[in-house]
Amino acid sequence: MQRLSFIIALSVTLLLSGCIRPYKIDIQQGNVVSAEQLEQLKTGMSKREVRYLLGTPLVVDPFHNDRWEYYYSFRAGGSKQAEHRRITIVFDNEAFRGIQGDVIAGQSSTLPAQAEASTGGTKITEPQPTQKKGIFRHGWDKVFRK
């Protein structure tokens, strides 16, 4: 009798463990540059001052030494949407000249996972592969969803 109850308990545990969805973490990559940081940029600032204000750029192109690239990507754990932003800082003779990219200084919105003001980039929905139904889900739909 004990052996039968053990086998039933083990079977139920294994069956139910397939129903649990795994936890998916938020993925944040790149540099977070706020609108307040961009508003502090002034024409003529040195590269050192800009690096102190915005942080180290993600890309410094050796062929275009007068441009710094700041990229940012955020995807919430269970979400299918990812937010991507790109900021290019342009220099002229080692002095700050302007900003290019997805960001306009003074425009701000709030990221879902952060209280810090962001710079209002573009939201891109990436295509997600369609998931095939498993045996359990297919049976569940057959029995309970007619």
N, C-alpha and C positions, 0 to 999 in steps of 0.2 A: 504494500500500500504506500509506504514511504517512497519507494522507488518510482511508482506511477505519478505521485504528486510532484516529485522532483522533475521528472521528464516533462510534465505539463507546465510547470513553472518555468522551466528552461525554454520550452517551445514558445510560450507566451512572451517571455522576455526577448527572445530573438526576433519574433514577429513584430513586436512593438518597436524595437530598436530601428527597424527600417523606416518607421514613420517620422522619426525625429529629423528636423532640418538642421544642418550644421550652421554654427554661428559664422557670419562673414564680417570681417573687420572693415573699417573705413580705410581707404587707401588715399594718402595725401603725398604728393611728390612735388618737388621744386621749391621755389621761393614764394612766400606769402608777402606781397607788397600791397600795403593799404593806400587808400586815397590820401590819407594824411601825410604819408611818407612822400608821395608824388608831389603834393602841394608844397612841400618844403624844398623841393629842387629849384634852384635858381640858375639862370643862364650864367655861364662863366665859372661854375664850381669845378674844382679839380676832380680827377678820377678818384683820388683818395677820399675826398669828402663824399662823393656819391657812393663809394663802396661802404663807407661808414654808415651812411643813411639807409641804404637799401639792402646791404649785405653783399656777399660775394655772388657775382653773376653765375648762372648755370653754364653758359657758353660764352667763351671769349674766343672769337674766330681769329686765328693767326693771319688770315688773309685780309681781314677787315678789322684792323686793330682799333678803329674808331667807333666800334659798335659792341655793346654788351647785350646779351639776351637773357631775360628772366622768364622762365616758364613755370607754370603752376597747373597741377592736375588734381582733382578731388573726385572721389567716387564713394558714395555712402555704401555701407556693407551690403544691404539687401537691394540696393537700387540698380536700375538698368541705365540710369543717366550718369554721365560723367561731365564735369565742368573743366574746361581747358582755357587757359589764359596765356597770352604772350605779350611781353613788353620788351621793346628794344630801346635802349638808351644810346643816343647818338652823341659823339664827341667831335669837336673840331679843334685840332691842335692842343690836345690834352685838356680841353675845357668843355663842360657840358653845354650841348646845343639844343637838344630837344628829345621828345618821346614819340615813339611810333608803336603801332600794334593795336591790340584789342582794347586798350585802356585809355580813358580820358580822365585827366586829373580833375578832381572835384565831384566825379560821379561815383557814388558808393552804393553798395548793397551788402547784405549780410550773408555769409556762408551758412549753410545749414548746421554745420558741426562746430562753428566758431562764433564767438561773440565779437571778434575783431572785425572792423569794417573792411570790406574788400574793395576791389577796383572795378567791379561791374564788367566782367568779361563775357564771353559767349558760352552758352550751354549747348553741348553737342550730345545727341542721343546716339549711342553706338549700337549697331545692330547686334542682337543677341541670338545665339543659335537656338533653334526650337528644340525643346526637350521632349523626348519620346516618353510616353507613359510606361511606367513599369507594370509588372504583373499585378501587384497589389492595387495600384491606382486604377488600372483597367477593370479589375474585378469590382472594386468599390463603386466605380461609376456605373457599372452594369447593374449592380444590385440596388443601389440607393438613389441613383439619378436616372430616372426613366424619361 
